[in-house]
Structures are given as C-alpha cells and as structure tokens.
C-alpha cells in the first residue's frame, strides 16, 4: 500500500481528506497557496466565510430546469442573486453550454438521490467528528427553514418538500403563523416557509481551526504559501508536485499518491497535469453581525433572494449571490447591497446601521457544469484523486467527500456510489 499522500488544498475538503487518510495510516502532507493566516480578512477562502450550513435539503443540483432562464432575467438587475460578468472567455462559454445541457428534469431525477445520500452521510460524519473533537465547532442540529415572502415562492418550495418526502427525507410546509412560532420575538415579513428538520449548521472558522489543529497533532505536515506550478510525471502517474514558495525557489514535494482538492483553483491546477475539469469560480459574499438586534433560532434561506442567514452563537451571518466573473478578487458593492436589502425585506427590524457596520467577506465556490462534484481517480493519471467542484455545498459535503477519498486512495470499495461524479465525465 502507498504510504505518503500529498493533498493539494487546505480548504475544508482538503482537510477532511487529510483527516480520513491519516486515520487509515497514510503519512500526509498538505499544500496550500495561501499563507498560514488564510482564515482572516475579507478574502479568506470560502471554507472560512461561508454560511456554515449542512444541507440534506439541497438535493436539487444547481443545473436544473428553469435555472438558465431565471439567471438571464436576474442579469438585468445588478443586485440580483445571480450575475455573469460579460467577458470573452472560451472556458466560460463551454461551461455555460454544458450547464445548459445538464439542466433537465432527467438530470435532477438522477442526481437528487445521490446528493441527498451524500448530505445525510456527511451530516452523520459531522456528528461523529464533533464527538471526537469534544465539541468546539458550533454544531447544532436545528434544521433549516426556507422562508418565503411570496405565495409563488411558497408553492415552489412546497414542490421541493414533496420531492424530499418522495426520496425518504423530511420536510414540513408551514404557514406564516407556524414560521413565526419557530422564531418568537422576531418580526418576519413572510407568507410561510418549508422546514427541513434533517439539516444542521456549524461555525466554519471554528471547524477549520479545530480540524487543522487535530491534524497537526496527528503528524500531518502543512506547507502554507506553497503555490503549485507543475508536476513531475512518470510511468505510474505523478512522481512529485512542484511548488513555488512565496519569494522562494521552486521545489518538489514527492508522494505515492496525490489528492487534488484546491477548491475553485482545482481546474487550473489540473491543466498542469493534462487533465480537463470544466469549472467556474462563483463568488459569494457574507457579512457577520456580532450583536444583531434580530437573531434567528433556526438557520434560514430567504427563498426569493437566495440569501442564507445563520446564527453562530451570538453572531448572525448573512450571505449570498452567485457572481461568475473569473478570479476577480475585487468586491462588487452592488452585490452586497442586494444582500442587505433582502435581509431588511424579510427582517424589517434589522436596521440599516447594523448591517453597514460589519466587514464584508467574499470567496470563490468551485462550480462544475452539472452541479455534481468531481470525485474519484483520474484514468489519465492513475495515482491522482480529485475532490472538488462542490459548488455551494463544499462545507456540507466535506466529511463524506474526505471519507470517500480515503477509501479510494486505500483501494477500498467506496461506501457510496461515485460513478456519477467521475473526474473525466465531460
């Protein structure tokens, strides 16, 4: 059995892959392009700044019927939940064509059971991880409520609830009074909602710090500020990963196996080894209120606005939007303004002043064209395993992804089917 694995990426998927590989006895080295302080600042990776939701309720892939048409309508509004920055990009055009092709009812029917199974298994893995770590990651199993401001929105979410029940999940359609009973003391501008009791949430920053500390205590080596610039290839695949430290000289990190889990940068890195992984970075934004006047009990999605609201201890994190603009590190103030206006529309007692105070965060999500992750070995490079493309479910699916990576690298039969997530399906 191979003994040393190089994991590219120290985001949540990379950390959970390293965690399960180490549990199987592998020596593990984790490489990451960011510095050791990557968990702070307005451009911290998506694993730190996201909404922290674990979502069995999100079993419908991003590529679904009507999504393209809705996205085109939204593009007329610079504050809308979805925006594509016009630019000449062959990668974007190819990705968009594949996304459109994947948005069928047949694709949803085939993908929904898998996404539900992955999310449920991942939630259970989080419960086990929380027990092993002795808490400290803010894990709470309170479910999730899809809050609907319009009757049409409620009717559409009721259809999703029906699909969930048909797949064996749990969902309850609520009227306005029932929603308010879940959130006593908060003024809500809603007509109803759908509650998914199997969902959960946690504090992403606390999770990342706790898992990294456990891995370091278990002997996992971390190389921060090490940008991957190439690979050394041999007859059996990758012999070494060439990295460029900040201000340093290129060096090679050798290993028997390589796991590519670099989030939105996975596609770029894959090209260095001759592998094509269609992927677009989808920028999202959040703001975190330290002492909000309105603090939800149950994490919620503001359905029509596609905005997530999560209580993390005494704090409240609000975030959303999907911006396809390449790897532009700048912030679009109009996108943030859309989030703020949505929050005030659903929670009228939230004040403009308190929403203007907290610092903004933005990060990139790795979007595959069909809304399914890339997970498994590459046929082209036999000792390379890919784990990326989770879109908005990176944190939700990280533990089960890490477990499956550990099984694949160890030569075990995967505990869940991974064929639909084939690395070379496009």
FIDRENVEX-676225 format. One line per field, with one value per residue: x, y, z of N, C-alpha, C in turn; residue in one letter. Coordinates in pm, whole numbers, plus 50000, padded with zeros to 5 digits. Example, Ala and Ser with C-alpha at 12.3 -4.5 7.8 and 13.67 -1.06 7.14 Angstrom:
% FIDRENVEX-676225
n.x = (51319/51285)
n.y = (49431/49775)
n.z = (50780/50708)
ca.x = (51230/51367)
ca.y = (49550/49894)
ca.z = (50780/50714)
c.x = (51320/51290)
c.y = (49670/50003)
c.z = (50780/50787)
residu = (A/S)
***
This chain:
% FIDRENVEX-676225
n.x = (50085/50050/50216/50255/50079/50013/49826/49662/49556/49413/49158/48821/48748/48997/49114/48940/48984/49255/49224/49079/49255/49478/49372/49363/49622/49806/50091/50077/50099/50003/49941/49910/49810/49765/49872/49968/49792/49547/49282/49171/49048/48906/48918/48945/48958/48676/48603/48610/48447/48183/47827/47798/47623/47477/47336/47106/46865/46925/46912/46862/47035/47250/47238/46947/46608/46487/46670/46864/46703/46591/46826/46906/46704/46756/46998/46954/46933/47155/47178/47083/47041/47209/47474/47653/47955/48006/48239/48506/48558/48658/48646/48437/48219/48209/48164/47915/47752/47757/47640/47382/47299/47291/47078/46818/46510/46549/46816/46798/46633/46807/47024/46936/46878/47141/47271/47120/47174/47452/47464/47322/47483/47713/47635/47603/47868/47976/47859/47986/48250/48237/48192/48436/48619/48543/48355/48324/48303/48072/47847/47508/47193/46937/46782/46662/46504/46322/46242/45968/45867/45666/45361/45393/45662/45641/45478/45648/45857/45714/45681/45941/45960/45779/45918/46138/46020/45935/46177/46246/46320/46266/46026/45841/45568/45495/45267/45241/45201/45298/45569/45644/45612/45830/46026/46013/45968/46089/46035/45893/45869/45697/45512/45503/45674/45915/46016/46306/46392/46617/46851/47152/47391/47703/47999/48205/48473/48561/48544/48742/48979/48986/49000/49237/49419/49394/49490/49755/49848/49837/50044/50036/50179/50191/50219/50215/50153/50254/50250/50120/50293/50354/50397/50581/50602/50572/50591/50389/50223/50191/50498/50601/50515/50550/50625/50598/50727/50636/50830/51041/51240/51158/51049/51029/50773/50748/50546/50347/50084/49849/49617/49388/49243/49167/48968/48815/49034/49106/49058/49242/49487/49468/49505/49777/49866/49760/49488/49145/48910/48618/48524/48400/48473/48257/48165/48083/47929/47950/47834/47896/47724/47804/47656/47358/47034/46825/46807/46810/46666/46666/46859/46819/46701/46645/46415/46328/46526/46757/46934/47132/47091/47239/47261/47537/47636/47638/47646/47537/47528/47505/47454/47517/47447/47558/47820/47962/48254/48512/48844/48838/48944/48828/48565/48217/48018/47748/47646/47668/47498/47255/47221/47196/46959/46778/46786/46674/46423/46299/46341/46228/46297/46570/46829/46945/47185/47312/47360/47540/47773/47939/48242/48286/48295/48430/48441/48543/48347/48374/48244/48099/47983/47745/47653/47733/47987/48338/48480/48699/48935/49168/49167/49362/49581/49694/49753/49634/49383/49081/48899/48665/48471/48225/48050/47811/47798/48027/48124/47914/47932/48187/48289/48193/48300/48574/48589/48525/48739/48950/48883/48902/49176/49294/49225/48983/48638/48417/48199/47968/47805/48010/48020/47871/48001/48232/48565/48640/48409/48323)
n.y = (49880/50226/50482/50758/51056/51339/51617/51858/52161/52324/52376/52309/52063/51957/51937/51752/51533/51483/51419/51173/51017/51013/50873/50625/50550/50666/50869/51219/51513/51844/52090/52439/52732/52971/53184/53106/53249/53239/53226/53469/53803/53985/53835/53571/53214/53026/52826/52934/53167/53107/53019/52810/52593/52266/52063/51852/51920/52036/51889/51915/51960/52235/52277/52275/52246/52552/52717/52852/53029/53183/53291/53454/53646/53762/53886/54141/54296/54449/54393/54142/53787/53644/53678/53725/53833/53999/53877/53788/53464/53148/52928/52997/53010/52745/52611/52724/52630/52355/52359/52448/52229/52032/52102/51954/51776/51503/51490/51601/51409/51190/51280/51378/51171/51086/51323/51376/51146/51175/51416/51351/51144/51292/51474/51298/51219/51459/51476/51262/51355/51587/51473/51337/51547/51669/51870/52226/52321/52443/52296/52241/52085/52186/52197/52353/52640/52731/53040/53217/53492/53537/53407/53254/53176/53013/52809/52693/52602/52418/52218/52121/52021/51810/51648/51586/51430/51214/51100/50998/51180/51440/51695/51991/52187/52518/52763/53125/53179/52948/52960/53189/53096/52933/53121/53306/53640/53768/53983/53894/53918/53733/53486/53226/52909/52640/52381/52194/51941/51776/51908/52087/52300/52481/52648/52773/52878/52797/52521/52476/52559/52379/52122/52145/52180/51930/51760/51849/51780/51508/51457/51539/51715/52058/52281/52597/52883/52774/52753/52558/52483/52301/51955/51656/51387/51033/50687/50574/50776/51074/51181/51380/51697/52019/52310/52661/52853/53154/53413/53239/52959/52726/52401/52043/51835/51514/51216/50917/50911/51154/51397/51610/51885/52160/52351/52624/52665/52425/52338/52489/52396/52128/52133/52151/51897/51785/51735/51786/51970/52101/52404/52678/52972/53074/53359/53449/53638/53742/53886/53941/53985/54095/54152/54125/54282/54124/53786/53483/53165/52926/52830/52983/53015/53284/53268/53380/53567/53423/53420/53336/53287/53258/53170/53193/53109/53395/53554/53664/53549/53656/53590/53552/53550/53473/53512/53514/53588/53525/53498/53740/53936/54154/54334/54360/54615/54650/54393/54320/54512/54420/54191/54307/54459/54253/54116/54310/54325/54082/54074/54315/54462/54465/54696/54957/55067/54871/54673/54794/54806/54563/54399/54309/53992/53792/53513/53232/52981/52646/52562/52306/52208/52055/52058/51859/51715/51667/51363/51113/50879/50970/50852/50913/50991/50778/50776/50997/51155/51328/51580/51793/52080/52120/52329/52527/52358/52278/52285/52144/51889/51805/51616/51356/51348/51350/51104/50927/50983/50884/50611/50554/50609/50422/50193/50073/49962/50214/50366/50488/50525/50651/50690/50874/51104/51108/51192/51236/51288/51476)
n.z = (50000/49920/50101/50146/50105/49911/49963/49785/49870/50141/50220/50341/50224/50152/50409/50535/50372/50427/50695/50693/50545/50711/50927/50816/50820/50646/50572/50553/50361/50338/50102/50041/49870/50000/50276/50617/50770/50650/50727/50797/50728/50444/50216/50280/50232/50094/50270/50522/50536/50476/50495/50673/50664/50676/50453/50380/50267/50025/49768/49503/49209/49106/48831/48683/48556/48422/48552/48395/48245/48453/48555/48339/48346/48593/48543/48450/48670/48877/49147/49189/49275/49102/48871/48571/48465/48169/47937/47716/47699/47641/47810/47986/47808/47714/47955/48022/47814/47868/48120/48057/47899/48093/48252/48302/48363/48381/48459/48716/48841/48837/48986/49235/49439/49493/49584/49812/49967/50000/50146/50381/50484/50522/50718/50934/50961/51048/51301/51430/51411/51566/51816/51846/51850/52077/52078/52017/51757/51703/51625/51555/51551/51424/51203/50897/50761/50482/50402/50281/50097/49921/49780/49551/49575/49803/49706/49516/49678/49827/49641/49626/49885/49864/49682/49844/50047/49891/49836/50075/50264/50516/50547/50613/50535/50615/50742/50773/51046/51170/51098/51237/51493/51518/51539/51776/51888/51679/51411/51111/50763/50593/50404/50462/50487/50439/50639/50699/50885/50901/50846/50946/51122/51160/51291/51058/51068/51325/51291/51089/51219/51435/51313/51164/51375/51503/51301/51275/51528/51498/51330/51064/50796/50714/50447/50395/50182/49952/49632/49373/49082/48889/48778/48829/48618/48579/48472/48622/48693/48886/49009/49161/49311/49204/49373/49443/49677/49853/49742/49721/49602/49345/49440/49482/49598/49696/49661/49707/49632/49510/49608/49472/49580/49561/49568/49403/49242/49141/48874/48722/48824/48756/48481/48457/48472/48254/48262/48208/48374/48369/48511/48700/48891/49141/49283/49614/49883/50224/50534/50877/51166/51484/51717/51671/51632/51567/51600/51460/51551/51406/51129/50808/50468/50262/50044/49784/49744/49756/49974/50253/50603/50909/51246/51455/51741/51932/51715/51384/51064/50734/50397/50040/49684/49351/49160/48852/48747/48677/48824/48978/49228/49344/49522/49465/49527/49477/49474/49742/49844/49750/49910/50165/50133/50087/50333/50501/50392/50457/50730/50887/51115/51135/51126/50906/50987/51154/50968/50807/50948/50991/50866/50520/50356/50092/49870/49662/49507/49387/49083/48908/48577/48586/48842/49015/49227/49142/49188/49260/49112/48853/48522/48342/48494/48704/48985/49090/49269/49258/49428/49427/49305/49436/49446/49609/49822/49951/50222/50341/50224/50280/50489/50408/50155/50217/50349/50139/49966/50123/50117/49840/49783/49949/49821/49875/49854/49763/50002/49922/49603/49340/49072/48912/48965/48825/48737/48474/48322/48140)
ca.x = (50000/50121/50217/50260/49984/50021/49694/49672/49440/49385/49021/48752/48754/49133/49136/48869/49054/49373/49178/49047/49377/49562/49308/49396/49763/49893/50159/50008/50148/49901/49994/49809/49863/49751/49960/49917/49686/49444/49147/49126/49045/48789/48932/48974/48894/48534/48582/48600/48349/48052/47712/47810/47505/47486/47206/47033/46755/46973/46938/46842/47162/47242/47189/46811/46519/46447/46775/46924/46607/46584/46952/46905/46617/46824/47114/46914/46937/47290/47172/47012/47120/47296/47531/47766/48022/48036/48379/48542/48623/48617/48613/48305/48121/48198/48099/47776/47682/47740/47543/47251/47268/47266/46961/46699/46439/46613/46937/46756/46588/46922/47121/46879/46902/47283/47303/47057/47250/47581/47447/47285/47602/47807/47586/47636/48013/48000/47823/48096/48368/48213/48216/48579/48690/48494/48282/48405/48285/47942/47749/47372/47101/46808/46715/46673/46375/46316/46146/45909/45799/45556/45286/45456/45781/45599/45429/45764/45928/45630/45713/46068/45928/45718/46027/46217/45947/45936/46310/46267/46359/46160/46001/45711/45525/45444/45208/45312/45194/45388/45705/45670/45624/45969/46114/45943/46041/46145/45935/45924/45781/45687/45380/45517/45807/45928/46119/46375/46450/46739/46968/47228/47484/47818/48082/48310/48607/48593/48568/48871/49087/48988/49047/49379/49496/49396/49579/49894/49881/49849/50163/50019/50263/50127/50309/50136/50224/50320/50165/50155/50325/50379/50404/50676/50526/50642/50509/50276/50149/50265/50610/50625/50440/50641/50562/50677/50701/50636/50963/51141/51281/51074/51095/50939/50724/50721/50448/50299/49951/49818/49475/49369/49124/49206/48854/48792/49158/49134/49063/49369/49597/49452/49561/49922/49891/49693/49353/49045/48799/48542/48489/48399/48466/48136/48193/47976/47959/47881/47867/47868/47687/47849/47548/47242/46909/46738/46891/46731/46693/46688/46916/46716/46727/46544/46399/46325/46651/46869/47025/47138/47103/47276/47308/47657/47649/47574/47660/47446/47596/47412/47535/47455/47480/47645/47879/48059/48337/48650/48913/48849/48945/48760/48429/48115/47934/47607/47607/47649/47378/47141/47207/47146/46820/46699/46776/46579/46288/46245/46353/46216/46355/46713/46848/47047/47311/47382/47403/47652/47891/48034/48324/48237/48383/48390/48525/48505/48299/48408/48120/48102/47871/47622/47615/47785/48131/48433/48530/48750/49066/49180/49219/49481/49691/49637/49768/49575/49242/49026/48785/48637/48351/48106/47964/47774/47786/48160/48129/47815/47972/48329/48326/48172/48399/48700/48581/48533/48877/49029/48851/48955/49322/49331/49185/48862/48514/48354/48079/47857/47843/48074/48029/47814/48093/48356/48655/48650/48276/48300)
ca.y = (50000/50352/50531/50903/51124/51484/51677/51996/52237/52316/52413/52210/51932/51908/51897/51629/51425/51454/51357/51032/50949/50990/50767/50498/50520/50732/50995/51318/51650/51931/52210/52541/52854/53083/53184/53039/53331/53246/53226/53602/53902/53990/53740/53438/53112/53001/52736/53012/53274/53065/53023/52704/52506/52125/52077/51747/51982/52084/51771/51951/52017/52372/52265/52222/52316/52688/52796/52942/53136/53271/53363/53560/53753/53829/53963/54279/54365/54432/54348/54015/53675/53580/53773/53683/53949/53973/53876/53690/53352/53018/52840/53033/52971/52599/52576/52765/52536/52229/52385/52449/52092/51949/52149/51879/51702/51372/51508/51619/51278/51101/51335/51409/51069/51085/51440/51358/51045/51233/51515/51283/51076/51395/51523/51198/51227/51577/51442/51179/51440/51674/51390/51308/51670/51719/51994/52341/52363/52509/52211/52236/52014/52254/52201/52474/52685/52812/53146/53261/53621/53540/53283/53174/53115/52907/52697/52628/52528/52304/52112/52062/51942/51686/51566/51538/51320/51101/51039/50948/51287/51501/51836/52035/52316/52598/52892/53236/53166/52840/53011/53282/53016/52885/53235/53402/53762/53826/54024/53834/53954/53611/53425/53089/52852/52495/52344/52068/51913/51696/51993/52129/52407/52493/52767/52727/52912/52709/52388/52473/52566/52258/52009/52165/52153/51786/51700/51880/51698/51370/51442/51585/51832/52163/52373/52711/52971/52687/52752/52451/52537/52193/51817/51563/51268/50911/50583/50541/50897/51185/51147/51491/51821/52133/52424/52785/52928/53300/53470/53135/52884/52609/52273/51932/51755/51381/51134/50800/50947/51296/51433/51747/51938/52300/52440/52686/52662/52287/52326/52545/52307/52003/52151/52131/51754/51742/51690/51890/51970/52224/52461/52823/53023/53150/53444/53475/53741/53735/53981/53878/54080/54045/54165/54166/54307/54011/53667/53364/53039/52822/52882/53000/53068/53378/53192/53458/53642/53329/53468/53247/53355/53156/53211/53125/53159/53526/53626/53632/53558/53674/53585/53501/53585/53390/53603/53449/53693/53481/53512/53880/53941/54273/54321/54435/54671/54631/54258/54327/54592/54332/54106/54391/54492/54131/54091/54405/54296/53968/54106/54462/54529/54483/54835/54987/55095/54750/54599/54866/54802/54451/54387/54217/53883/53726/53400/53161/52843/52573/52520/52216/52241/51981/52070/51746/51725/51575/51280/50982/50873/51004/50743/50964/50996/50676/50799/51127/51154/51464/51603/51936/52108/52103/52446/52587/52253/52231/52254/52041/51757/51779/51494/51234/51353/51305/50959/50859/50997/50786/50477/50541/50602/50296/50080/50012/49988/50334/50339/50539/50520/50774/50689/50995/51215/51075/51303/51257/51269/51572)
ca.z = (50000/49921/50238/50160/50017/49906/49943/49737/49916/50284/50250/50421/50158/50168/50548/50566/50302/50507/50819/50671/50501/50829/51006/50751/50839/50550/50600/50472/50350/50281/50039/50016/49811/50093/50391/50737/50828/50545/50783/50837/50621/50358/50107/50331/50147/50115/50383/50646/50537/50424/50588/50773/50663/50636/50388/50310/50193/49896/49685/49363/49161/49055/48693/48691/48462/48455/48616/48297/48215/48570/48561/48238/48395/48704/48499/48427/48800/48933/49286/49191/49329/49003/48775/48490/48409/48028/47901/47615/47767/47586/47923/48035/47708/47716/48081/48013/47725/47940/48227/47993/47858/48212/48326/48260/48467/48393/48540/48855/48895/48856/49081/49366/49542/49530/49665/49942/50040/50037/50252/50506/50534/50567/50846/51036/50982/51132/51439/51481/51425/51681/51934/51858/51886/52205/52054/51980/51618/51693/51555/51608/51461/51438/51075/50816/50713/50361/50428/50154/50107/49825/49768/49445/49632/49892/49624/49455/49784/49864/49545/49670/50003/49816/49629/49957/50112/49799/49845/50211/50353/50595/50517/50659/50482/50726/50711/50836/51191/51212/51087/51348/51615/51523/51563/51863/51917/51558/51313/50981/50653/50513/50394/50508/50464/50446/50737/50675/51017/50896/50824/51065/51091/51249/51272/50966/51116/51437/51233/51020/51317/51517/51233/51135/51497/51525/51201/51311/51645/51450/51248/50925/50766/50636/50377/50352/50091/49854/49513/49280/48949/48794/48827/48767/48581/48544/48412/48710/48728/48944/49097/49251/49291/49209/49439/49448/49799/49836/49743/49729/49485/49322/49495/49453/49709/49642/49730/49633/49583/49516/49613/49426/49647/49570/49553/49273/49165/49101/48729/48675/48861/48680/48348/48463/48458/48132/48293/48189/48471/48350/48640/48709/49027/49169/49400/49708/49982/50353/50641/51006/51271/51613/51817/51591/51702/51534/51594/51431/51620/51305/51004/50707/50336/50214/49920/49661/49733/49760/50079/50368/50732/51006/51379/51502/51877/51946/51588/51276/50935/50622/50275/49919/49547/49268/49062/48764/48690/48680/48953/49013/49375/49393/49573/49395/49633/49444/49516/49887/49868/49729/50029/50274/50107/50106/50476/50560/50340/50532/50874/50883/51232/51117/51088/50805/51055/51198/50850/50744/51035/50986/50745/50417/50312/49968/49833/49540/49514/49264/49018/48792/48489/48613/48983/49093/49249/49080/49298/49218/49047/48713/48437/48275/48591/48793/49130/49123/49308/49258/49519/49410/49227/49520/49439/49737/49924/49989/50366/50373/50174/50304/50561/50330/50049/50274/50374/50009/49921/50197/50066/49705/49788/50016/49738/49929/49783/49819/50081/49842/49461/49296/48926/48852/48993/48756/48708/48330/48263/48031)
c.x = (50088/50110/50213/50169/50007/49882/49714/49544/49413/49250/48952/48755/48893/49161/49065/48928/49178/49335/49152/49167/49467/49504/49336/49545/49856/49967/50104/50081/50042/49967/49880/49875/49858/49852/49894/49803/49566/49303/49095/49122/48926/48798/48978/48902/48751/48507/48565/48480/48209/47946/47710/47696/47538/47348/47156/46914/46795/47011/46912/46971/47142/47194/47054/46723/46483/46556/46837/46831/46596/46711/46958/46816/46686/46937/47080/46922/47075/47293/47112/47100/47221/47346/47649/47830/48059/48186/48402/48621/48570/48577/48472/48197/48099/48127/47949/47693/47657/47639/47402/47208/47230/47135/46831/46635/46502/46740/46903/46713/46705/47013/47066/46902/47047/47317/47240/47136/47386/47567/47408/47405/47702/47765/47622/47786/48048/47966/47934/48221/48355/48236/48365/48658/48648/48421/48375/48390/48147/47834/47616/47281/46960/46729/46741/46534/46393/46205/46097/45831/45680/45486/45346/45581/45747/45551/45545/45841/45846/45653/45844/46046/45866/45823/46110/46149/45945/46069/46340/46314/46240/46148/45859/45680/45454/45374/45283/45313/45289/45534/45738/45679/45764/46065/46045/46030/46104/46031/45978/45821/45774/45542/45383/45658/45801/46043/46173/46449/46580/46865/47034/47316/47596/47891/48200/48451/48651/48622/48707/48987/49099/49044/49195/49465/49504/49493/49725/49938/49903/49965/50149/50102/50184/50234/50223/50220/50300/50228/50212/50176/50354/50383/50519/50603/50618/50547/50383/50197/50239/50376/50637/50542/50538/50568/50657/50640/50706/50778/51075/51172/51193/51136/50990/50904/50683/50618/50406/50164/49933/49667/49464/49236/49143/49091/48842/48915/49190/49147/49194/49485/49590/49512/49712/49961/49816/49551/49256/48930/48721/48490/48492/48399/48341/48153/48067/48023/47886/47919/47820/47844/47723/47739/47421/47119/46809/46825/46803/46763/46736/46749/46811/46776/46613/46520/46408/46456/46774/46977/47015/47160/47127/47318/47429/47690/47571/47577/47553/47519/47492/47494/47459/47520/47571/47694/47985/48139/48483/48710/48942/48837/48869/48619/48336/48015/47785/47558/47580/47522/47252/47115/47146/46998/46729/46679/46673/46436/46223/46243/46347/46275/46508/46737/46957/47183/47384/47427/47519/47781/47988/48117/48265/48342/48336/48490/48466/48459/48335/48284/48149/47982/47740/47580/47655/47935/48209/48495/48572/48887/49057/49232/49351/49603/49652/49649/49720/49426/49195/48907/48755/48505/48221/48012/47938/47765/47922/48168/48033/47864/48115/48358/48306/48267/48533/48701/48594/48672/48967/49008/48912/49107/49368/49293/49063/48743/48449/48223/47953/47899/47899/48081/47980/47904/48229/48437/48656/48516/48247/48405)
c.y = (50125/50415/50683/50968/51273/51537/51822/52069/52216/52378/52298/52072/51873/51861/51767/51510/51384/51381/51207/50953/50918/50880/50630/50468/50584/50848/51098/51452/51732/52058/52311/52669/52973/53072/53120/53118/53341/53255/53362/53693/53885/53889/53604/53335/53081/52909/52810/53106/53235/53061/52908/52605/52365/52089/51953/51801/52022/51966/51798/52015/52157/52374/52195/52300/52456/52775/52896/53059/53235/53355/53477/53676/53832/53920/54109/54363/54344/54388/54208/53902/53615/53685/53709/53808/53921/53981/53769/53579/53222/52923/52868/52989/52821/52552/52607/52672/52404/52244/52382/52308/52005/51985/52084/51809/51565/51382/51526/51486/51185/51148/51353/51300/51065/51203/51430/51258/51100/51331/51453/51212/51177/51453/51426/51198/51349/51549/51360/51263/51531/51598/51367/51430/51724/51851/52104/52387/52426/52428/52211/52171/52069/52256/52331/52510/52768/52914/53205/53390/53631/53405/53193/53103/52998/52785/52622/52547/52408/52187/52042/51974/51807/51592/51506/51419/51196/51027/50985/51053/51342/51649/51871/52174/52392/52723/52999/53223/53060/52882/53102/53209/52959/52996/53339/53525/53828/53862/53973/53876/53836/53565/53280/53039/52701/52464/52205/52029/51835/51778/52029/52247/52408/52623/52727/52757/52822/52567/52380/52473/52437/52139/52024/52135/52003/51718/51727/51798/51552/51352/51480/51712/51930/52253/52488/52803/52896/52672/52644/52510/52427/52058/51745/51432/51152/50809/50554/50664/51005/51132/51257/51612/51936/52253/52542/52860/53077/53352/53368/53069/52760/52484/52167/51857/51620/51307/51017/50826/51097/51312/51580/51798/52087/52396/52495/52684/52522/52273/52376/52450/52177/52015/52126/51985/51697/51695/51807/51871/52100/52278/52613/52864/53108/53229/53464/53573/53709/53855/53918/53984/54022/54048/54212/54191/54195/53887/53544/53250/52932/52884/52883/53045/53162/53342/53277/53532/53552/53376/53374/53328/53248/53219/53126/53177/53288/53605/53582/53654/53560/53673/53530/53553/53482/53478/53529/53558/53655/53500/53658/53892/54062/54244/54412/54486/54653/54493/54255/54404/54508/54241/54186/54423/54370/54102/54185/54381/54184/53996/54258/54533/54535/54624/54850/55005/54967/54664/54667/54850/54686/54451/54285/54110/53836/53617/53327/53019/52773/52512/52429/52247/52172/51983/51953/51764/51639/51494/51144/50992/50919/50883/50785/50961/50904/50704/50936/51110/51298/51470/51752/51953/52098/52223/52506/52484/52199/52194/52141/51902/51719/51648/51366/51232/51303/51155/50881/50869/50895/50644/50455/50524/50472/50173/50006/50040/50112/50302/50397/50538/50654/50784/50816/51115/51195/51199/51335/51238/51368/51553)
c.z = (50000/50059/50251/50057/50027/49873/49902/49775/50063/50318/50321/50357/50170/50309/50581/50490/50381/50635/50800/50619/50621/50916/50947/50752/50738/50615/50503/50478/50280/50228/50019/49968/49905/50207/50511/50802/50736/50600/50824/50716/50530/50243/50156/50246/50188/50234/50514/50648/50496/50534/50687/50775/50613/50584/50312/50230/50052/49806/49537/49312/49106/48910/48695/48593/48512/48513/48518/48266/48331/48581/48460/48281/48506/48658/48470/48555/48863/49078/49300/49245/49232/48903/48703/48431/48263/48001/47795/47682/47708/47697/47973/47937/47707/47842/48074/47925/47796/48054/48171/47954/47978/48282/48282/48379/48489/48477/48688/48916/48923/48969/49222/49470/49588/49621/49804/50027/50086/50152/50385/50568/50589/50702/50958/51065/51067/51278/51503/51503/51547/51811/51956/51902/52021/52192/52004/51836/51596/51624/51629/51504/51479/51309/51002/50766/50587/50381/50296/50175/50014/49821/49661/49498/49723/49814/49561/49559/49832/49768/49582/49793/49964/49758/49741/50024/50023/49802/49984/50309/50430/50559/50560/50603/50593/50674/50790/50989/51243/51202/51204/51481/51631/51566/51651/51889/51797/51464/51176/50878/50556/50506/50442/50481/50464/50540/50705/50804/51015/50872/50956/51025/51193/51219/51183/51016/51230/51388/51172/51119/51397/51439/51201/51258/51524/51427/51234/51432/51605/51351/51103/50906/50679/50575/50321/50264/49984/49733/49416/49141/48847/48862/48756/48743/48547/48486/48494/48756/48784/49035/49199/49212/49307/49267/49439/49576/49771/49849/49746/49596/49471/49384/49469/49580/49652/49726/49644/49569/49597/49518/49576/49479/49669/49546/49413/49184/49112/48950/48672/48704/48781/48541/48345/48449/48338/48151/48278/48287/48452/48483/48631/48856/49044/49297/49484/49814/50112/50438/50771/51113/51407/51718/51746/51678/51678/51517/51576/51525/51520/51181/50893/50574/50301/50068/49794/49637/49727/49858/50198/50495/50839/51137/51416/51641/51891/51816/51488/51144/50823/50494/50157/49794/49482/49154/48982/48693/48683/48818/48984/49164/49431/49439/49494/49499/49604/49485/49666/49920/49849/49848/50144/50254/50126/50255/50541/50512/50421/50682/50889/51004/51228/51064/50982/50871/51095/51081/50779/50823/51007/50858/50649/50391/50177/49934/49715/49569/49382/49200/48900/48704/48524/48759/49069/49115/49151/49194/49245/49155/48902/48635/48372/48365/48706/48942/49173/49152/49319/49353/49515/49335/49305/49516/49576/49850/49968/50136/50399/50338/50210/50378/50480/50211/50100/50301/50244/49950/49991/50147/49928/49708/49851/49934/49790/49839/49844/49890/50018/49696/49415/49143/48861/48872/48926/48718/48558/48259/48150/47921)
residu = (X/X/X/X/X/X/X/X/X/X/X/X/X/X/X/X/X/X/X/X/X/X/X/X/X/X/X/X/X/X/X/X/X/X/X/X/X/X/X/X/X/X/X/X/X/X/X/X/X/X/X/X/X/X/X/X/X/X/X/X/X/X/X/X/X/X/X/X/X/X/X/X/X/X/X/X/X/X/X/X/X/X/X/X/X/X/X/X/X/X/X/X/X/X/X/X/X/X/X/X/X/X/X/X/X/X/X/X/X/X/X/X/X/X/X/X/X/X/X/X/X/X/X/X/X/X/X/X/X/X/X/X/X/X/X/X/X/X/X/X/X/X/X/X/X/X/X/X/X/X/X/X/X/X/X/X/X/X/X/X/X/X/X/X/X/X/X/X/X/X/X/X/X/X/X/X/X/X/X/X/X/X/X/X/X/X/X/X/X/X/X/X/X/X/X/X/X/X/X/X/X/X/X/X/X/X/X/X/X/X/X/X/X/X/X/X/X/X/X/X/X/X/X/X/X/X/X/X/X/X/X/X/X/X/X/X/X/X/X/X/X/X/X/X/X/X/X/X/X/X/X/X/X/X/X/X/X/X/X/X/X/X/X/X/X/X/X/X/X/X/X/X/X/X/X/X/X/X/X/X/X/X/X/X/X/X/X/X/X/X/X/X/X/X/X/X/X/X/X/X/X/X/X/X/X/X/X/X/X/X/X/X/X/X/X/X/X/X/X/X/X/X/X/X/X/X/X/X/X/X/X/X/X/X/X/X/X/X/X/X/X/X/X/X/X/X/X/X/X/X/X/X/X/X/X/X/X/X/X/X/X/X/X/X/X/X/X/X/X/X/X/X/X/X/X/X/X/X/X/X/X/X/X/X/X/X/X/X/X/X/X/X/X/X/X/X/X/X/X/X/X/X/X/X/X/X/X/X/X/X/X/X/X/X/X/X/X/X/X/X/X/X/X/X/X/X)
***
